Amino acid sequence: MLLHATGVAVFASTAYYETYPLMEAVRPLQDHQLIRELFSIDGLYGGRWKFLTIWGETIQLVYYIIALLNDLFGSSTLKSKNVTSLQRLRDTLFIALALPLALLVCSLFWAMYAIDRDLVMPVIFDLFYPLALNHGVHTAPLLLALLEVVTVPHRRPCHFTGLGLLTTLITAYLAWTMYLALGSGVWVYGVMKVLNWPQRFLFMGANVAYAMALYLLGTRLDAAVWGAEKAAVAAAEGRKQR
């Protein structure tokens, strides 16, 4: 419960800061073209929702709210007969979206930041984007997700459901970035701007494949921690059915 309450506090506070104080901080910089495109105070070019970070942050906030509600009113068990609907929702959301998105957002952001920070966070962002907020949206998701893996048992949904939800979300986001680029000329990430069209499609396909690989990695991490216990519960339920 403490972990889930922390998740709610972290992602609710980052969402609030990005919606209000951050927009006030960028107001004096609206004459800068890049700032106006990416952090427009009038909501142009998709507003905050142009960033995968915001999509991921919102998924994390929704997940931790549901997980906290489940702590209060649901269940946290591996036994099929004792699982509540709230736990099923919690488990599916974590395995299919919250965990792989935490892995995806954090790994992609910090990898590109290390290669060339202008691809994801130009130096001018340092004028208004606090370091604590940066870690709140690009580091905390992974740390909290890994703590979740090792402390909370989750019943994994079938791969069709899990991969289907994740692939749908990532494809929808990439389609959204293409709409913004073609409709308003705004490339959300600098790396997309410097590629030609064949390279862009390859890059997007690689991102979908990478997200799917991270989903499978997440299930492996879960199995490494809870595999033996899940197997024991499954075996016991099998004996009872016989």
C-alpha positions as CSV (number, residue, x, y, z in Angstrom):
1,M,0.0,0.0,0.0
2,L,2.9,2.4,0.8
3,L,4.4,1.7,-2.6
4,H,1.1,2.4,-4.4
5,A,0.4,5.5,-2.4
6,T,3.9,6.7,-3.3
7,G,3.2,6.1,-7.0
8,V,0.0,8.1,-6.8
9,A,1.8,11.0,-5.0
10,V,4.7,11.0,-7.5
11,F,2.7,10.9,-10.7
12,A,-0.1,13.2,-9.5
13,S,2.5,15.8,-8.5
14,T,4.4,15.6,-11.8
15,A,1.2,15.8,-13.7
16,Y,0.1,18.9,-11.7
17,Y,3.5,20.6,-12.1
18,E,3.5,20.0,-15.9
19,T,0.0,21.3,-16.2
20,Y,0.3,24.5,-14.2
21,P,3.7,25.7,-12.8
22,L,5.7,24.5,-15.8
23,M,3.4,26.3,-18.2
24,E,3.9,29.5,-16.2
25,A,7.6,29.0,-16.3
26,V,7.7,28.8,-20.1
27,R,5.5,31.8,-20.6
28,P,8.4,34.2,-20.9
29,L,10.1,31.9,-23.5
30,Q,7.1,31.7,-25.9
31,D,9.0,33.7,-28.5
32,H,11.5,30.9,-28.9
33,Q,10.1,28.7,-31.8
34,L,11.1,25.3,-30.3
35,I,9.6,26.2,-26.9
36,R,6.4,27.5,-28.5
37,E,6.1,24.3,-30.5
38,L,6.8,21.9,-27.7
39,F,5.4,23.8,-24.7
40,S,2.8,26.1,-26.1
41,I,0.8,27.9,-23.4
42,D,-2.2,28.1,-25.7
43,G,-2.3,24.3,-26.2
44,L,-1.3,24.4,-29.9
45,Y,0.3,21.3,-31.6
46,G,-1.3,18.8,-29.2
47,G,-0.3,20.5,-26.0
48,R,1.3,18.1,-23.4
49,W,-0.2,15.1,-25.1
50,K,2.4,15.2,-27.9
51,F,4.9,13.4,-25.6
52,L,5.1,9.7,-25.0
53,T,6.3,10.6,-21.5
54,I,2.9,12.2,-20.7
55,W,1.1,9.1,-22.1
56,G,3.3,6.9,-19.9
57,E,3.0,9.2,-16.9
58,T,-0.8,9.1,-17.2
59,I,-0.8,5.3,-17.5
60,Q,1.4,5.1,-14.4
61,L,-0.9,7.4,-12.4
62,V,-4.0,5.4,-13.4
63,Y,-2.3,2.2,-12.5
64,Y,-1.2,3.3,-9.1
65,I,-4.7,4.6,-8.3
66,I,-6.2,1.3,-9.3
67,A,-3.5,-0.6,-7.3
68,L,-4.2,1.5,-4.2
69,L,-7.9,0.9,-4.5
70,N,-7.2,-2.8,-4.9
71,D,-5.2,-2.7,-1.7
72,L,-8.2,-1.3,0.1
73,F,-11.1,-3.2,-1.6
74,G,-9.7,-6.0,-3.7
75,S,-7.2,-8.9,-3.5
76,S,-3.6,-9.7,-4.1
77,T,-3.4,-13.4,-4.6
78,L,-2.3,-16.0,-7.1
79,K,-5.2,-18.3,-6.3
80,S,-7.7,-18.2,-9.1
81,K,-10.8,-18.6,-7.0
82,N,-9.8,-15.7,-4.7
83,V,-9.0,-13.1,-7.4
84,T,-11.3,-10.1,-7.5
85,S,-12.2,-8.1,-10.7
86,L,-10.2,-5.2,-9.3
87,Q,-7.1,-7.3,-9.0
88,R,-7.6,-8.6,-12.6
89,L,-7.7,-5.1,-13.8
90,R,-4.6,-4.1,-11.8
91,D,-2.6,-7.1,-13.0
92,T,-3.5,-6.7,-16.7
93,L,-2.8,-3.0,-16.6
94,F,0.6,-3.5,-14.9
95,I,1.9,-6.4,-17.1
96,A,0.5,-5.0,-20.4
97,L,1.1,-1.3,-20.0
98,A,2.6,0.1,-16.9
99,L,5.7,-2.1,-16.7
100,P,6.7,-2.1,-20.4
101,L,6.0,1.6,-20.7
102,A,8.2,2.3,-17.7
103,L,11.0,0.3,-19.3
104,L,10.4,1.9,-22.7
105,V,10.2,5.6,-21.7
106,C,13.1,5.4,-19.3
107,S,15.5,3.4,-21.5
108,L,14.7,5.4,-24.7
109,F,14.9,8.8,-23.0
110,W,18.2,8.2,-21.1
111,A,19.8,6.4,-24.1
112,M,19.1,9.3,-26.5
113,Y,20.0,11.8,-23.8
114,A,23.4,10.2,-23.4
115,I,23.9,10.1,-27.2
116,D,22.7,13.6,-28.0
117,R,20.5,15.4,-25.5
118,D,19.2,17.7,-28.2
119,L,17.3,14.8,-29.6
120,V,15.0,14.6,-26.6
121,M,15.8,17.6,-24.2
122,P,17.7,20.5,-25.6
123,V,19.8,22.6,-23.3
124,I,17.3,25.5,-23.3
125,F,14.9,23.2,-21.4
126,D,17.2,23.7,-18.3
127,L,15.9,27.2,-18.0
128,F,12.4,26.0,-16.9
129,Y,12.4,22.2,-16.6
130,P,13.5,21.2,-13.1
131,L,15.8,18.2,-12.6
132,A,13.5,16.7,-10.0
133,L,10.6,16.8,-12.6
134,N,12.9,15.2,-15.2
135,H,13.7,12.3,-12.9
136,G,10.0,12.1,-11.8
137,V,8.8,11.4,-15.3
138,H,11.9,9.6,-16.7
139,T,13.4,7.7,-13.8
140,A,10.8,7.2,-11.1
141,P,8.5,5.1,-13.4
142,L,11.2,2.4,-13.8
143,L,12.3,2.4,-10.1
144,L,8.7,2.1,-8.9
145,A,7.9,-0.6,-11.5
146,L,10.8,-2.7,-10.5
147,L,9.9,-2.4,-6.8
148,E,6.4,-3.4,-7.8
149,V,7.7,-6.5,-9.6
150,V,9.6,-7.7,-6.5
151,T,7.0,-6.9,-3.9
152,V,3.6,-7.5,-5.5
153,P,2.4,-10.8,-7.2
154,H,0.6,-10.3,-10.5
155,R,-1.4,-12.8,-12.5
156,R,-0.2,-12.4,-16.1
157,P,-2.8,-11.9,-18.8
158,C,-2.5,-14.0,-22.0
159,H,0.1,-12.7,-24.5
160,F,-2.6,-11.9,-27.0
161,T,-4.2,-9.5,-24.5
162,G,-1.0,-8.0,-23.1
163,L,0.8,-7.6,-26.4
164,G,-2.4,-6.4,-28.1
165,L,-3.0,-3.6,-25.6
166,L,0.6,-2.4,-25.7
167,T,0.9,-2.6,-29.5
168,T,-2.3,-0.7,-29.9
169,L,-1.2,2.1,-27.5
170,I,2.3,2.5,-29.1
171,T,0.8,2.4,-32.7
172,A,-1.8,5.0,-31.7
173,Y,0.9,7.2,-30.3
174,L,3.2,7.0,-33.3
175,A,0.2,7.7,-35.6
176,W,-0.5,10.8,-33.4
177,T,3.1,12.1,-33.9
178,M,2.7,11.6,-37.6
179,Y,-0.5,13.6,-37.6
180,L,1.2,16.4,-35.7
181,A,4.2,16.4,-38.1
182,L,2.1,16.4,-41.3
183,G,-0.6,18.7,-40.0
184,S,1.5,21.3,-38.3
185,G,5.1,20.6,-39.2
186,V,6.0,19.8,-35.6
187,W,8.3,16.9,-35.0
188,V,7.9,15.9,-31.3
189,Y,11.4,14.4,-31.1
190,G,14.4,15.8,-32.9
191,V,15.6,12.3,-34.0
192,M,12.5,12.0,-36.2
193,K,13.2,15.4,-37.8
194,V,16.7,14.4,-39.0
195,L,15.6,11.1,-40.6
196,N,14.2,10.6,-44.1
197,W,10.9,8.9,-44.6
198,P,12.1,5.3,-45.1
199,Q,14.2,5.8,-42.0
200,R,11.3,7.2,-40.0
201,F,9.1,4.1,-40.8
202,L,12.0,1.8,-39.9
203,F,12.5,3.8,-36.6
204,M,8.8,3.5,-35.8
205,G,8.7,-0.2,-36.6
206,A,11.8,-0.7,-34.4
207,N,10.1,1.1,-31.6
208,V,7.0,-1.1,-31.8
209,A,9.3,-4.2,-31.8
210,Y,11.3,-2.8,-28.9
211,A,8.1,-2.2,-26.9
212,M,7.1,-5.8,-27.6
213,A,10.5,-7.1,-26.5
214,L,10.2,-5.1,-23.3
215,Y,6.8,-6.6,-22.6
216,L,8.4,-10.0,-22.8
217,L,11.2,-8.9,-20.6
218,G,8.7,-7.7,-18.1
219,T,7.0,-11.1,-18.0
220,R,10.5,-12.7,-17.6
221,L,11.2,-10.4,-14.6
222,D,7.9,-11.3,-13.1
223,A,8.6,-15.0,-13.6
224,A,12.0,-14.8,-12.1
225,V,10.6,-13.4,-8.9
226,W,7.2,-15.2,-8.6
227,G,7.6,-18.2,-11.0
228,A,8.2,-20.8,-8.3
229,E,5.3,-19.6,-6.2
230,K,3.0,-19.4,-9.2
231,A,3.9,-22.9,-10.2
232,A,3.2,-24.2,-6.7
233,V,-0.2,-22.5,-6.6
234,A,-1.1,-23.9,-10.1
235,A,0.0,-27.4,-9.1
236,A,-2.1,-27.2,-5.9
237,E,-5.2,-26.0,-7.9
238,G,-4.6,-28.8,-10.4
239,R,-4.6,-31.4,-7.6
240,K,-7.8,-30.0,-6.2
241,Q,-9.5,-30.1,-9.6
242,R,-8.6,-33.8,-10.0
